[in-house]
Amino acid sequence: MGENILIGFLGGLITGISPCILPVLPVIFFSGGLDSARQASRWRPYQVIAGLVLSFSVVTLLGSLALSALGLPQDVLRWAGIVILAAVGVGLMVPRVEEWLEKPFSWIPQRQVDARRGGFGLGLALGAVFVPCAGPVLAAITVSGATGRIGPETAALTLAFAVGVSVPLLVFALAGRRLAERLKSFRRRQRGIRITAGALMLALAAGLILDVPAALQRLIPDYTASLQDSLRPSAGTPLDLGGLVTDENRGLGACTQGSTALQDCGPAPELRGLTAWPNSTPLTLEGLRGRVVLIDFWAYSCINCQRSLPHIVRLQEAYRDAGLTVVGIHTPEYAFEREQRNVEDGIRQHGITYPVAMDNSYATWTAYRNRFWPAQYLIDANGTVRHIQQGEGGYADTEPLVRELLAQARPGVALPAPVEDGTAAAPQAGSTTPETFLGVAKEGNYSGPEPYRSGPGTFTYPAQQRADSFALSGNWQLESQRIVAREPEDAHDAAASPGAPASPSAPVHSGVRLSFHARQVQAVVGGTGTLTVRGPDGERTLDVGGTPRSYVLLDGEAQREGTLEVEASAGVELYSFTFG
């Protein structure tokens, strides 16, 4: 238990310095400096953080259960926190409102609870609306609270995580108090400081309503992603998400993925936390009771998902009238996949007509304890998961199970001829180069001489490159989820004299060299510019623009080994390479 609590604390500490904390930092900072001349304000930073720890822990563990028991929407507590945050902000700016807020506490003897002295209420509000980046530790804790698997160890883990998050926040709050104590201007201009703090709280409340923090996170690379991944829980611990496949604590038994026979994998978790339904009215599994449901977790730029989508579309079209409903749960793998307009483009490009929901918060993904793109969960007419397919393939095995469940749900129903002939087998493990992610948070097979870390850098190809790897050449900006081609730092060196070759010490291009074993090579590319591809089939140039998407770089009829060089113009963004 001690090791898991340490993991929880470290996970919270890392979250406390991650980009998602930035929107609340100004409020935390000013909370420590309000009314510095009063003795009570010395405890204000601690009050704010104590309130945040308490409300975050309670909401995370018990909020979902309490709201479900009361039949209330899952975001009631969040909206209550936003209202309180806005009220405290107005109270700081308008004394009359502050007096009105104090009246409910007037019965407390010799004690006045207000926005200047009582930081605990502000902390309670922040804890209710503050949702940190869902790293593996927080995701596991959230699942425990949402599914009722709450025990002493889970509670201790939650508290450890909350304390870890609060340590950096307390440092900011104490810094604000120390600055207020040292600068006379803070004491002379208390009215202006209070108005500024109130405006910041109102701005935070408005930003939470408009989901501005999520937009901010999209603009700032997650520099803590690799640290979060290093704390990924071990199998068998209370923090392990496990998956419906192996989760014995919910009575799911030995439900194996990819089985050719129907199984009892337990009740299907309800769809939750979905941010949008781009092509459908919102659905619930309760509302679909009586129909067979296929839940498909996917992301529009995921090449593995793109290979499975035609099979999912065919199943929906063939068996919709017989009682099958497919629901696509779009869970983003990259930041750009959170944009609804991009998801809508993906829906159109892949010819999807069944309902799709956006799971930007990973709430439904976490409820199913899913770990793969793509993944399908086949649910019978009574709401029980009967089959799980994780990853590509299994199409010819899934269809007979769909037909069997449809016949059980509607005896005598007329079923069409099977649409899968069993020839579309899944790729053999190890037969192709594995998917290659270029962002520093997920890179795993880099083969260059220079360090691979966030920031700008100039690279050179190695003299020898190992198989199934990539290397860089030229000028690149390395980020959490992507790399971006840059202009040469010295334009004079970059523009070599007419007729003279470029200096080897000053690369004039941004290139990626792949050592691969595959039939087909694709790249997820964004930005605007060109890609020049040099490989076994010669040289060609691709124009890049619009929404980040997959581009085919090499396509053949048979597997082959070789080297592929991709030269990118400045501003082009590369996310990953996939091989098939």
N, C-alpha and C positions, 0 to 999 in steps of 0.2 A: 504493500500500500504506500509505503514511504516513497518508493521510486516513482509511482504514478502521480503522487501529489507533487513531486519535484517537476515532473513533466508538465503537469497542469500549470504550475507557477511559471515555469520557463515559457510555456506557450502564451500565457497572459502577458508576460514581460515583453516578449517579441511583438505581440499584438499592440502593446502600449506604445511602441515606437514605429508602428507601421503607418502607411499613408492614410488609412481609414480613420485614424485618431485626429487628423489635422483639423477637421471642422469644429471640434469641441475645444481645441487648445485655447483660442482667445477667451472663451467664456471661463474656462478653468483658471487662466492667468489672472483675469480681472477679478475673479471671485475672491482671491486672496488679498486684494488690495483695497477693498471697499471699506470706508470708514476706519482707516488705520489708526486714527487717534483714539479709538475706543478699545478698551481692554478685551471686549468680547470678540473683536475681529481677529485676535491672535489665534483663536481656535477655529476660525472660519474655514481655512483650507482643510483641516482635518474633518470638520463637519461635512463639507461637500463630498470628500472622498469616502467617508463612512456611509453617507447616504447612497452614493453611487454603488459601492460594494454590496450593500444590503439589497437595494432594489434590483440590481442586475442579477444577483444570485437567486432571489425569490422569483423574478420574472422568468429567468432561464429554466429553473427547475419546476416551478409550480404554475407559472402563468398559463401555459397551454392547457394543463389539466383543469385548472380552476375555471377558465373561460368555457371549456367544453362542458364541464359539469353544469354551468349556469346557462348554457345555450347562447353565449355571447360570441360575437366575431373575434377572431384571433388578434386583431390589431387594436382592440379597445384600450389596452394598457399603453400602447405606443401613443395613441391619440390623446389619452389622458396626460401622459408625460409632456406632449407638445403643448397642450393647453396650459399646464402648470408652468412650463418654461416661458411661454408667452406672457402669462399673468405676472410672473416675477419680473420679467423685463419691463412691462408697463409700470409695475409698482416702483421700480427704481427710477423711472422717468417722471412719474406723476404722483406726488405725495398723497393726493386724495385717494387714488387707487390703492396705494400702500396701506393707508388707514383702513380702507374697506377690507383688504386682505387680512389685516390684523384682528379684526373684530371676532372671528370665530375662536381666537385664542385668548380673548380678553379674560376668560374665567380662570386662566392659569395665574396663581398668586405670584406677585413680584417678578413676573417674567413676561417680557414682550417678545413675541416671535415675529420677526419681520424680515424683509428682504435684505436688510443691511447686516443683521447679526446672525440670523438663522440660516446657515448654509446647508443644513441637513435637508431641508425641503428641496433646495436646488439640486442637491446630489440625488435625491430620490427621483426627480424628474429626468435628470440626465441618464440615470441607470435604466429607466424605462424605455428611453428612445435610443440609447447608445447600443448599436449592434456592431460589434467588431468584425473584422474580416474573418470569414469562416474558415480558419485553418483546421487541420485534422483534429486538434484537441478540442476546440470549441464545437466543431461539428458533432463529435461523439457525445459531448456533454449535452448539447441541445437535443440530440436523439433520445438520450436517456430521460430527459425531462418531458419531452413530447410524448413518449410512449409509456410513461409511468414506471420505468425501471429505475426508481430512485431508492437508493440505500445509503447507509452512512458513508461508503467510499465515494459514491457519486457526488454526494453533498460536499464532502471534503475536497474533491477534485474541483468542483465548481467554485468553492470559496477560494481555493488556491489560485485558480485562473483569474478570478476577479481581483484578488490581491495583487497578482502579477501585473494585470492591466493598470491597477491604480498607482503602482510605484512611480512610473514616469509622470503620471498626471499630478501626483502629489508634489513632485519636484517642481513642476510648472506653477502650481498653486503657491507653494512656499516662495518661489522666485518672485511671483507677483506681490506677495506680502512684504518680502524683504525690500523690494524696490519702492513700495509705498512708504515703508518706514524710513528709508534713507533719503528720499526726495521730498523736499519741503513743498514742491509744487503739487504733489499728490494731496497733501493736507490742505493747501490753500484752495485747491480746485476740486473739492469733493463733489460739488454739484455737477461739474462737467464730466468727472470720472464716472459718476453714477449714471448719467445720461448715456455715456459711451457704452458702459457695460449693459445697460438696458437695451440699447440698440443692437448690440451684438447678440443678446439672447433672442430678441425678436427676429434677427436675421437668421440665426440658427434654426428657430422654429419654422420660419418660412422655407428655409432650405430643406428641412426634413420633409415638409409637406410636398415640395416640388422635386424631391429626390436629388437635390444638388450634390450631396456628399458622394453619391454613386458616380455622378459625372466627374467630380474631382478625382475620384479613384481611377477613372479611366484615363485621365490626363497624366497621372503620376505613376510611373512604373512601381510595381510592388517590390521594393528592395529587400523585403523580409521573406519572400516566398521560399527561397532555398532554406532559410532557417526554420520556417514552419515545417517544411517537408522532412527536415532532419529529426523532428519530434514525432513523426508518424508513429502511432501506437503499435505495439507488437501484437501479434495474433493471440487471442485468448485472454487479453486483459480487458477490464471494463471499458477502456477507451477504444478498443478495436471496433470499427463499424461492422466488420464481419460480412454483412450481406445476408439477404434472405436465404441464400444457399446454405449457409453454415450456422445461422443464428438459432441455437438450441434453446436459448433463454426464453424465447417466445413460443416454444413448443412446435417449432417448424420441423424438427427431426432432421433426418438425413435427406434433405431435398437437394438433389444434384442438378447442376445446370446441364442443358443439352440432352436431357433424357428423351428416349423415344417413346416413353409411356407417361400417361398423366400421373401426377403426384399431388399430394396434399401439402402445399408449402405454407399454409396458414392464411389468415384473412388478409386481404389486400389493404394496405394503408390508404387512407383517403388522400385525394389530391389536395395539396396545401401550399400556401405562400406563392401562388402563381401571379405574376405581375401583369400579364396581358394574354388575351386570346386573339391573335391577329386575324384569324379567318373563321371565327366561330363565337357563338355565345358561350359563356362559362358553363362547364359541365362538372358533375360530381359522380363518383362511383355509385353513390346511393341512388341518384337519379337514373343511372344506367342499369340498375338491378333488373334482371330478366334478360339482358343481352350478354353475349360473350364479348369481353373487352380485351384488346391487345394494347398494352402500354409500351411505347417505343421511346427510349431515351436516346437523343441524338443531338448533333450540332451541325449547322449547315456547311461549315468548311471542313469538317472531319471526313477524310477520304474513306475511312472504313464505313462511316454512315452513308456516304454517297453510294457505296457499292451495295448496301443493304436496302436502301430506300426503294428501288424499283420493285423488289420482292414485297415490301410492305404495302406499296401502292397497289400492286396486283391483288394481294389478299383482300384489301379493303374493297376494291372494285368488284371482285368476284363474289364476296360473301356478305356484303353490306345488307342486301335485301333478305338474306337468310338469318340475320340477327347478329352480325359482327360489327363492332365499333372499334376503330383504331383511334387512339389518342396519342399524338406526338408530344412528348415533353422535351422542349428545346432547352437544354442546359448548357450554358456557354463554356467553351474551352478557352477562348480568347476574349479580351476586353471588347473588341469590335463586335463580337457576337451578342453583346447585350443590347445593341441598338435595335429597336423594333423595326425600323425601315430596312435594316440589313436582313433581319430574319424574314420579313415579308418578301424581300427579293429572293431569298433562298427557297421559300415555299413555292414561289412562282417558277423558279428555274428548275426545280425538281418535280414539278407537276403534282404537288401534294394537294389533295382535295379534302382529306380527313381533318378533323379539328387538331389544331396545334396550340399549345400553351407555352408561355415563356416562364422558365423557372430560374430567373436570374439570381435569386437568393439561395438556390440549391435546397430549398425546403422539401420539395417532393423527392428530389434525388436522395436527400438525407433520410427521409421517411422510409424509402425503399432500401436504404443502405447500399445504394448502387455504387459501382466503382469503374464502370466501363462505358465507352462510346463505341458502337451502339450497344443497347441491351433491350431485350423484350421480356415482358411479363404478361403471360396469358392468364386471364381471370375468367372463371366460369360465371354462370348466370346468378349464382348465389353469393358472389363476392369473394371467392377463395382463389388464391394463386395456385395454378395447376401445372405451370411449366415456365421455366426460365431459360433464356438463351442470352449469354453474355459474349459480346464480340460478334464478328462476322460468321456467316455460315448457318447451317442447321435449317435452311429454308424448307427443304423437302421433308424434314422431320417435324417441323412446326405445323405445316398445313394439315396432315392427318389428325393431329390433336385438335386443331381448330374445328375440323369437320366433326370429330367425335363429340366435342362440347356443344356444337350447334344442334346435333341430333339429340343430345340429352336434354337441352333446353327446350327444343321444339320438336317433339317426336313426329315423324312423318314429313318434316320439312324437305322441300325439294332442293338438293344441293347441285351446283354446277360441276362440270368435269374439273378435276384437279388442274391447277395452273402451274405447279412445279413438277418438273420431270426427274428431279434428283441429280441432274448433271452439274448443277452449279455448286460445286463443293467449295468449302472454305479453303483459303490458302494454307498450304502446308507450313507448319511452324519451322522456321529456320531456312525456308527455301528462298527467301528474298531478304534484302537488306531491311532491317527494322526501321520503323518510322523515325525520322530525325528531326528533333526540335532544336531550333537555333537560339531561342531566348535563353539567357543565362540561368533562369530558374529551373529549366527542364533539360538543358543540354546534357548529353551522355556519351557521345562518340566523336568528340572533337580530336583532331590529330595534327594540330599545328604547333610550332615552337613557342609562340607567344602565349602569355596568360590569357585565359578566357574569362573576363570579368566585366562588370557594367562600366560604361563610359566609352569615350572615343578611343580608337586605337588604329595603328597601322600594322598590317599583317603581311606575311610572306608565306608562300607554299613551302612545305617541307620537301627535302630532297627525296624522301621515301614516305609513302602514306600507307597506313595499314588498311586492310580490307574493310569494307562496310563502315567507312568513316567519312568525315568532311574536314576541309581545311579552308582558310580564308586568305585572301590576298588583297592588298590595297587598303582603303580607308573605310572603316565601318564604325557606326555607333551601336554598341551592344546594349540592349535593354532586357527587361525581365522576360518579355514574351516574344521579342522580335529583334532583328538586326536591321539597320538602316544604312544604305550606301551614302557616303559623304563625298563632298568635293575634296580634292587634295588640299592640304593645308597651305602649301606654297604654290600659288598659281603659276609662278614663273617656272618652277621646276616641272610642274605638270604639263605646261605647254612647251614641249621640247622644241628645239630649233627645227625649221623645215627640213625634212629629209633625214633628221637625226633620230635614232631610237630613243625612247624614254630611258632615263637612268634607272637601273635596277634598284637603287637605294631609295628612289622616290616613285612608288607605284602610281600610275595615273588612272587606274581603274579600281573598281570594287568587285572582287570575284569570289566565287565559291567553287571548290573542286570536290566532286563526289567520287568516291570509290564504291561502286555499287554492284549488286547482283540482282537483276530483276528483268521483267519483261517491259514494265512501264514505270516511268518516273513522273511524278507530279509535284508541284510546289504551291504552297499557299502564299500568295503575293498581294501586297497592297501598295498604296502610293501611286504616283504617276511617272511614267518613263518607259524605258525599254529593258528587255532581257535579251542578251545574246547568248545562245546556247551552242556549245561546241562539243560534239561527241561522236559516237560510232556512225551516226547517220549524216555527218557533216555539220555545217553551221547554218543557223537560222536566227532571226530576230523576232521577238514577240513584243507587241505594244501592251503596256500595262496601264490600267486606270479603273476608276470607279471603286465599288465596294470590294474589299479584300476577298479573294476567292481562289479556287484551285486552277492552275494552268498546267496543261500537259506539256512536258518538256521532251519526253522520249516515249515512243510507243512502238512495240514490235509484236511479232507473232510467237516468239519463243524467248525463254530465259537466256540471259547473257550476262557476262561479266565485263566490266569496262570502267572507263573514267569519263565523267561528264563535267565540263567547266561551264559555269553560268556567270556571265558578266553583267552587272547591274549598273544602270545610270544613277546619278545622284538623286536621292529622294525616294528611291524604290525600297519597299519594306519586304523583308523575307521572314516568314514565320516558321515554316517547316517544309520538309521533303517527305513524300510518301512513295512507297515502292510496291508494285503489284505484279 
